[in-house]
Amino acid sequence: MSINQRLNELGIELPTALAAVANYVPTHMSQDGTLNVSGQIAFVDGTLASQGKLGNSISVEEAYQSARTCAINVLAQVSAALDGDMDRIISCRKLTVFVAATPDFKEHPKVANGASDLIVEVLGGVGRHSRSAVGVSSLPFDAPVEVEAVFEVRTVA
């Protein structure tokens, strides 16, 4: 089953990949097939899905959902970089999940699972990845979660 078919089966429609909001590019493809995806936050139809910090105004469950949305936005960037040919993905190498949290918050891995679970649901075995879950004091636009990723993809001659 193709990745696009799996997305369809899961009822996930990838949004249009968002343009960069500052001086960077959303993705960078190296000659060896390494595709780096810049940090994505949980924008849905141009609006941030939630705002705030874990341990203060956002629950782990809300942040888990935000992380899933971030991962969907990561896949939208991948799809744009690959001209829609998601089956060029060989593997998801790494996710880095940034969690805006108070100093006493300790459940970063539970939040990061939102992104990890989504990537594995969509990509299957090639979605198994290494990961970092990092607590930070703030994120752009007061987002609770940001996800960046590294993929290995087949290059096109």
C-alpha positions as a printed Julia matrix, in Angstrom:
157×3 Matrix{Float64}:
  0.0    0.0     0.0
  1.34   3.42   -0.91
  1.87   6.11    1.71
 -0.78   8.27    0.05
 -3.23   5.34    0.23
 -2.37   4.86    3.93
 -3.01   8.56    4.59
 -6.36   8.21    2.85
 -7.2    5.06    4.82
 -6.39   6.89    8.07
 -8.55   9.85    7.03
 -5.59  12.23    7.01
 -5.54  14.93    4.37
 -2.2   16.69    4.17
 -2.56  20.46    4.17
 -0.71  22.71    1.78
  2.85  23.03    3.05
  3.32  26.37    4.77
  5.9   28.86    3.59
  8.75  29.8     5.91
  7.94  32.64    8.32
 11.52  33.96    8.53
 14.91  33.64    6.82
 15.07  29.86    6.26
 13.69  27.2     3.93
 11.03  24.68    5.02
 13.07  21.73    3.69
 16.59  21.02    2.54
 17.52  18.02    0.41
 21.13  16.89    0.26
 22.64  15.01   -2.67
 22.72  11.8    -0.62
 18.93  11.81   -0.12
 18.83  13.32    3.36
 15.75  15.51    3.65
 15.74  17.9     6.6
 12.39  19.41    7.55
 12.41  22.67    9.49
 10.41  22.86   12.71
  6.66  22.72   12.2
  4.05  23.94   14.64
  0.38  22.98   14.82
 -1.16  25.36   12.3
 -4.55  24.2    11.02
 -6.07  26.3     8.22
 -3.78  29.19    9.1
 -4.64  29.18   12.81
 -2.54  27.78   15.64
 -4.41  24.82   17.13
 -3.46  25.7    20.72
 -1.21  28.09   22.62
  0.5   28.0    25.99
  2.86  25.92   28.06
  2.76  22.44   29.49
  2.57  22.49   33.25
  0.57  25.72   33.05
 -2.25  26.17   30.52
 -1.97  23.12   28.22
 -2.66  19.5    29.17
 -0.54  16.57   28.04
 -3.51  15.32   25.98
 -3.87  18.68   24.17
 -0.13  18.81   23.52
 -0.15  15.19   22.26
 -2.75  16.27   19.68
 -0.67  19.34   18.8
  2.35  17.09   18.26
  0.25  14.91   15.9
 -0.74  18.02   13.96
  2.9   19.12   13.84
  3.78  15.7    12.38
  1.05  16.07    9.75
  2.58  19.42    8.83
  6.02  17.76    8.65
  4.59  15.22    6.2
  3.02  18.05    4.18
  6.5   19.57    3.84
  7.94  16.19    2.82
  5.2   15.75    0.23
  5.89  19.21   -1.21
  9.64  18.54   -1.34
  9.03  15.22   -3.12
  6.41  16.61   -5.54
  3.8   14.39   -3.9
  5.78  11.15   -4.34
  5.76  10.06   -0.7
  6.83   6.55   -1.68
 10.34   7.92   -2.17
 10.66   7.86    1.64
 13.15   5.21    2.69
 13.02   6.03    6.4
 12.27   8.62    9.0
 15.66   8.94   10.62
 14.94  11.33   13.48
 12.31  13.52   15.07
 13.14  16.33   17.45
 10.14  17.46   19.48
 10.35  20.75   21.34
  7.9   21.14   24.22
  7.25  24.58   25.72
  6.92  23.84   29.41
  7.31  25.12   32.91
 10.55  24.14   34.69
  8.78  21.48   36.79
  7.11  19.68   33.83
  8.51  16.18   33.29
  6.28  14.41   30.75
  7.96  15.52   27.53
  8.07  11.95   26.1
  4.28  11.61   26.4
  3.83  14.78   24.36
  6.44  13.7    21.79
  4.59  10.4    21.34
  1.91  12.34   19.47
  4.35  13.0    16.63
  6.04   9.6    16.83
  2.74   7.71   16.83
  1.49   9.62   13.78
  4.68   9.08   11.77
  4.66   5.32   12.47
  0.9    5.05   11.74
  1.41   6.68    8.35
  4.78   5.26    7.3
  4.69   1.87    9.0
  8.09   0.27    9.62
 10.0    2.94    7.69
  8.55   5.44   10.16
 10.44   3.99   13.14
 12.89   6.7    14.14
 15.26   7.98   16.77
 13.94  10.93   18.75
 14.7   13.72   21.16
 12.04  15.33   23.35
 13.35  18.69   24.53
 11.81  21.09   27.02
 12.09  24.79   26.15
 10.88  27.99   27.79
  9.0   29.24   24.73
  8.27  28.54   21.07
  7.22  30.78   18.17
  3.67  32.15   18.37
  3.34  30.69   21.9
  2.96  27.21   20.4
  3.18  24.37   22.93
  5.0   21.98   20.54
  7.31  22.16   17.53
  8.57  19.16   15.53
 11.52  18.95   13.15
 12.49  15.84   11.22
 15.14  14.14    9.13
 14.17  11.64    6.42
 16.11   9.45    4.05
 14.59   9.53    0.57
 15.33   8.06   -2.83
 16.98  10.63   -5.05
 15.75  11.21   -8.58
 18.23  11.27  -11.43
